[in-house]
Amino acid sequence: MTGGPTSYPWQAWRWDETLFEGAAVYYRRGRKPYAASLAPALAEHLELDGHGRLLDVGCGPGNVALLMAHLLDSVVGLDADAAMVAEAERAAAEEGIANANWVQMRAEELPGSLGTFRIVTFGQSFHWMDRPRVADAVRDMLEPGGAVVQVDLWHGSPPRRESPGGPYPAVPEAAVDELRRRWLGPDRRAGQGFRNTSPDGEDQVFQHAGFAPEQIVVVPDGRVLERSLDDVVAWVLSTSSTAPHLFGDRLGEFVGDLRALLLDASPTGRFSVALSDNRLRIRRPR
Ligand SMILES: C[S@@+](CC[C@H](N)C(=O)[O-])C[C@H]1O[C@@H](n2cnc3c(N)ncnc32)[C@H](O)[C@@H]1O
């Protein structure tokens, strides 16, 4: 977003339980996966030895928690969205992961009775929360020697190129965004409200809660994946600004428009997607 005051900035937005309504079933299929070397990189930088507990806050369908489960005694995934928690449970059973537990709860309600943890992760989730309050809460839930890690897909890396480098066309993201605007208006929807911006300055928030300055680690991911048209539809429906609930009983019609647009960009219905590097922001108590 460039220049001038922005309508509906993140500060004015309030969370409600419809934020990801209907998105959970599309999430694991639609979203870009984390780097294959994410878990080993976390194990190395956090000096994991197979023991301790991990809490994944805003776990969605369990993407980070499930990747990390074999590196710890146990993991707990927490999410405010009941359908996300159900998807995480389903994925854990499917992958035969028995040391994971799932809790439906808002991060703002922490610590609850969850106990203490060696590691607390936030996978692309902290920006939705009451950040000072949640940073304070997790500071008090860390065991001595513990750390908090924000895990993100670093969308600026690799830099956007005309072509992702694979055999198929890129996903026409600008045209998909134009379709979103046509259906839902110019401002980005988020639950029952609007939100056009995301906060930054996380390091300040965490330092204020008693953490030392962050350590940044970039985990490269040079893969180019082949995605089907249905995978791309799942990506669109997995995001909060085009979550299924926003279309009400016209969801089928929207998906029809989306499929036509995607087929126009790639008549074979195949797309090449360049994966993003992952960025870890590791924070330890001062
Ligand atoms: C973009 S998804 C990230 C899912 C997963 N962590 C990942 O790495 O792919 C954000 C998740 O944060 C959850 N979330 C948003 N605000 C929350 C809050 N205040 N408390 C708990 N979970 C929240 C949403 O329900 C959603 O599942």
The ligand as a Gaussian input file, in Angstrom:
#p B3LYP/6-31G(d) Opt

LIG

0 1
 C       -2.244000     -17.919000       8.684000
 S       -2.812000     -19.133000       9.809000
 C       -1.280000     -19.939000      10.274000
 C       -1.430000     -21.424000      10.545000
 C       -0.150000     -22.179000      10.862000
 N        0.438000     -21.714000      12.092000
 C        0.886000     -22.099000       9.762000
 O        2.051000     -21.877000      10.089000
 O        0.569000     -22.304000       8.597000
 C       -3.152000     -18.165000      11.248000
 C       -3.848000     -18.944000      12.338000
 O       -3.849000     -18.144000      13.522000
 C       -5.087000     -18.364000      14.167000
 N       -5.364000     -17.204000      15.044000
 C       -5.603000     -15.928000      14.655000
 N       -5.808000     -15.161000      15.724000
 C       -5.706000     -15.969000      16.817000
 C       -5.808000     -15.743000      18.207000
 N       -6.046000     -14.521000      18.699000
 N       -5.614000     -16.800000      19.035000
 C       -5.359000     -18.033000      18.548000
 N       -5.274000     -18.303000      17.232000
 C       -5.432000     -17.275000      16.374000
 C       -6.088000     -18.505000      13.055000
 O       -7.277000     -19.141000      13.483000
 C       -5.287000     -19.295000      12.027000
 O       -5.488000     -20.665000      12.174000

